[in-house]
Amino acid sequence: MASLKGKTLFITGGSRGIGKAIALRAARDGANIVIAAKTTEPNPKLAGTIYTAAEEILAAGGKALACQADIRFEDQIRQAVGQAVATFGGIDILVNNASAISLTGTLATPMKRFDLMHQVNARGTFACSQACLPHLLKSANPHILNISPPLNLSPRWFAPHAAYTMAKYGMSLCVLGMAEEFREQGVAVNALWPRTVIATAAVMNLLGGEEVIRRSRKPEIMADAAHAILTRPGRDCTGNFFIDEAVLTETGITDFGQYVVTPGSELFPDLFL
C-alpha cells in the first residue's frame, strides 16, 4: 500500500476533529506531523490541545511538532512554517483544515463574525498556502489539500448563510486557481468534503448537538480519504473536488459501517451536497 512514511505534513487546526484524524492516519505510516493550531490550554467545550494531539501522534508511530499558530496572522504562520522546516527539513503536504463557521443569515451575522470566517477560511488558506509553497516546490510529491466543498453557485447554498458560504467557497476557489497555477511545477492542489455530517466539536456545539452527532460519521472517514489522495502522484491528481465516500469507493471500500457513530442510524447529508 502507498505510504506517507517520512513525509512532513503541515496541518492547520489539527488539535481535534478532522485535522487530528488526518494527522493520526499519517502518523501510523511514520509521517512527521506539524500541528499548527491555537489551542494550548484545555477547554471543557473543545477537547484537545496542540500538545495532546502531538502525544497521540507520537503514540501512533509518527513524529510531532506542536506549533501554536493563529492563521489570521501572517507572522504566526511564517514562524510555524519556519519551525517545521527547521525540525523536519522541509514540507511535503499542507492540509488547510482550520475553519470558522456561523450558519447565520445576513441580518444575524455580526461583522466581527463575518471577518473571523473570512480571515480563517479564505485568507488563512491562502496565507498558509503562500507560506508553504516555496518548500512544497522542493518536495518530490507535493500536495495541498483544502477541507472545503465543491463549488456550486446555486442560491440554495447562499440564502441561509451567505457569509459562511462565501468564506468556505474562498477555500475552494484557492483550489481552482492554485491547481492550475502550479500544475506545471507538479504541486497537487485538491479539495476534500464529506458526504455526510462528521462528528466534530463544531457539530456538537453549533450544529445540533448530540442528536446530529448520533446521525454522523466519524472523522476517520475523512482521514482515510485524505490518505488515499495524498499518496497519489500529484502530477496526475490536481484540481479535484473530492467527496470522501467516492474516494474510498475508488479504493475498493464498499462497507462504510465502520465510520458510522450510531450503527443503523439515518445519516445527515453535509452542507453543499
Steps between C-alpha positions, in 0.01 A plus 500: 500500500607859438648664808574844644803370692760774536273767349447825687142621530412854613141483628306808608242460774638155569446482875159330466238371259574438134845658514612277785354191332700576184810547716453168679446311174823640361677432830422130468713504184787665687446854371618826655204712610498873569193596702440870434207609717403746771402280793765458767277481809219246559148627435195314637310565175790424265694186584865488403798732473799509268693316770250219556474457123880475480499231770244297305705537181810369675304209644369418151852471363566840351716797590331817622563872526243707688489860375268756653378701202198715428480494121336843494851637556766466234790525743371202700458295183851575384643426843326160504617422146854596599485268802371219280781537249763532771372188676424270207702649214206599280126469438342246266130546569280787618153421633290816527251372756452795738159659460252732668124458464181692565185378327324834535309718259611843388323697774612255771870497410706758694781644291745373760386146419504572126860618531601195705363256242671674211827547687521131598337327204587691184790720609654242733498235229659738251762619751597147611525386139716801414732434795535126434531507120871588483566183699238288325667585168811319625307182591496189285120472512348818645132526591266768631167369626226745600211375711243688296193429288449467127407831341131537423345841437143387564326762719394225743854488640518877550156610618509348853859601587657717231796607714608145583451376145709787362780426748495124444484535124806723529693187600363317197589788270859463622487143367365617166770763456805341658451160337533662160768748607732226631401218266822512300711502818325183617329632813168319547226726638170333584194532723337234715148517645282248686177357357348487848535708813819414692496467879713796610495763773342748257206265446462442873521867596352683201309271268255294696677327786469134592205425271699599193813329633309172523414532131853584390811319386830499686789726390695188403312480169647836400842388623496185290381693195770764552763227526381350171534839330831603655674177400414546132752646253425871511557561130213264423266627771432872521209742477247250637211551739489162668222352715621264773269211420577512127876501563477192721270321259772540237742324735266202532321584826127424475402461865497834680348364819832528683475878476146545633462641852171319563460186286167485317430872533382714209794724420477875453636618163760772534461859384570584134405154369 
